[in-house]
């Protein structure tokens, strides 16, 4: 019997906005999406929000290196991340950014409330300062000699050789990794959150069932050792939100990152897309709704100590449940670029069906923080055996007989009442497994039911009975039960395989199926002709994906440029990567008479910024929406007015007589130009 409807606010941890979505991100977002889709099938109201974690020194430095504004870089990555995740059928209600006005307002409100509650104080700290870059240095930007074992080239907080941890000020012969300058110790006033004042609250909250037992036990160790004040500020220059009342202090990225969950809901509500759920209905201290965070075990301290302490101090509700997962390995080892097992979402989907990965992750995920291994051999074998050999096989075996002998019409009687009752009895345990995060247990139960369905069909042998005209009704009854069992399998797999479920729904008559529909007998109706729902996964396709993921060898030195009139060979010509690129935006460059700054969509290569000397012949407005030819593998060039990431091709003597090469028909962004 279905439970009473619940209102659920669900999040995945925020990917950092300076790199591509990879398998590690996909594990978490797919885990979250399966849970969200299951809850929606149950009839619950669910809002699934996420965003890019967009602040911090690394973002500032990356943007500086690329010669563009941090805001531009942040938005480029946000679009790319949202596209990659959507390609794996991760159904966010909103994918936002922490660099938003909503997040600024929420962060300032929480800070001010915690300050008024006596949880914020300031004190002087000594930090290393890079005199050449003019900035204080985080531990990651310091290297030197380990104070314990004297190993060289170690970071400012830990030694990779002996495993020691230490304060940055203990590092011997420190140097800045940003400029190689010798840093100076300088004093600066910082803001701190007095975490110790929240000790009693956190001891109660972390043992209340909100956390998995192993996580709660780990947090208890930290609580037993005593909680230290948390430094929540950083000095300018810094990409983030300025602390109210300060001149050059900014919120540390980990203060406003989880607040991004709240900001995403505010944005969703402002756009009228929150399904009637308002901000207070989720986040007020008296809320009856549920808040669920899905995270990796590397960030449990932020989500189980700092985050609830801030929320409670500011008068907001705390999370209902923190769902923590383990790390991902591939073929038993850490993901590696050199071995091709550090796989980006875009590389995977260029070679394989995203639902295969969704299924494999589901089969491996449990309710604990154990690490998960993606064995590529097992991946191929499990997809082929389970999805193709078991589930899809049922539909393909039964549909043909119904169309050949009964016009695609299902029968009305249940041929094996005990088997149908067995399928019904499996529904509640499968639902309970999904709800508790035991996806692997759910998948095992579903595949056991698929085995029973195939055993039934094998035992009844409809292909033999179909040869006898008098056995037509029996064949119809067998295939009808087979397809009803298939329908149950489709519904129970729908959280994991939404695209396949959609195709199966069309085959079964077109209705969108809910969990409760699995309890209803499906008879007396017509089905569509069967079309393959999944095809076999070939190991060669997996190998091609791995090969495409390998870190390429350093490029060979470029050949000397040919003299005028000198020829090049075909290999040199083929080395040119010419792509169709759509002009998304064009603008003049302040201080440059000849340049236009072009923002180009290059499809799978992402967006590129190109500085092009075509201003004498083209105005910005006439270029927007036009397709041009981009030399895509030209190394980025740092110019006075920024970094140019390629070259658009043009011909002519110059001035107004300059003509862009255009490709306006039958092309898409990123298409190779032969």
Protein Blocks (a to p, Z undefined) as FASTA:
>chain_A
ZZdddddddddddddffbccdfklmmmmmmmmmmmmmmmmnopacdddddddfbdjklmm
mmmmnopafklmmmmmmmmmmmmmmmnopacfbdcdfbbfklmmmmmmmmmmmmmnopac
cddddddddfklopacdfklgccddfklopghiafkbcfklopacdfklpghiacfklop
acdddddddddddfklmmmmmmmmmmnopacfklmmmmmmmmmnopadddfbdcdddddd
ddehiakbccdfklmmmmmmmmmmmmmmmnopngopafklmmpmkbcbdcdddddfklmm
mmmmmmmmmmmmnopacdfbdcddddddeehiacdfklopaccfklmmmmbcfklmmmmm
mmmpcfbfbdcdddfklmmmmmmmmmmmmmmmmmmmmmmmmmmmnnopacfbdfblmlmm
mmmmmmmmmmmmmmnopamlmmmmmmmmmmmmmmmmmmnommlmmmpmklmmmmmmmmmm
mmmmmmmmmmmmmmmmmmlmmmmmmmnnopacdfklmmpccehiacdddddfbdcddfkl
mmmmmmmmpccdddddddddddehiacdfklmmmpccdddddfbdcddehiakbccdddd
ehjnopadddddfklmpcfklmgopacdddfkbccdddfkbccebjdddedjbjjlccdd
ddfehpaehiacZZ
